[in-house]
Amino acid sequence: MFGEDIVGKAQQIIARYPVARSALLPMLHLVQSVEGHVSQAGIAFCAAQLDLTTAEVSAVATFYTMYKRRPCGEHLVSVCTNTLCAALGGDAIYAKLREQLGTDGKPLGHEETAGEPGTPGSITLEHAECLAACDLGPVLQVNYEFFDNQTPESASELVEKLRKGEKPAPTRGAPLTDFKQAELQLAGFFEGRDGDNDGPSASIETVRGAKLAQERGWTAPSMPDDAPLPALPEKK
């Protein structure tokens, strides 16, 4: 599974860092680009390449939710259910997709996959805490690309298109790909998709305040170089 090509990519990742163990995060993304998740074999591969113990690698792989311990579908659909998105409809979107992707009348569970993992049209659904796009909520991501201002109906339509093999254009960011290709990019390898970096990342809502300030000549008050530092409270 981890052949010469993957070993070569691993060595390229390691060469980016002055200390080999610093390469662990992108190495885990590289593993996911091969397996669609991080297996025990993937953990052992990272440990061997970085001269770490499998316990050290496991501690990182299980700490971050971006590393999946079960095989992912072709597409990872992440629905924001944090406070603002939830209030605007994120919970309703998540509930709708759970029901839509479920089988035998049973809703899909968290990080469960509809369809055989990795096969065309298969989808893994998860709820995400905060996707840092509150000005565009409710939002969801497909393979970490944004779909803004969603409703249960628009999210349902999006998922149906994914299941049929279509790749709708995200609201902003790079053209949609699959989960494994997205993981390869997160590991630092674009392989013919270098133009993905040029995808639009800002939105009208996000930069509106900055544009108003520019139009009206608003600036933040300057701070003199010799301004005194605020006094620290005295210890009692």
Secondary structure, DSSP 4 states (H G I P E B T S, - for coil): ---HHHHHHHHHHHTTSSSGGGGHHHHHHHHHHHHSS--HHHHHHHHHHHT--HHHHHHHHTT-TTS-SS---SEEEEEE-SHHHIIIIIHHHHHHHHHHH-BTTBPPPTT-EESSTTSTT-EEEEEES--S-GGG-S-EEETTEEE-S--HHHHHHHHHHHHTT--PPPSSSSPP--HHHHHHHHTT--TT-GGGGGS----HHHHHHHHHHHHHT--PPP--TTPPPPPPPPP-
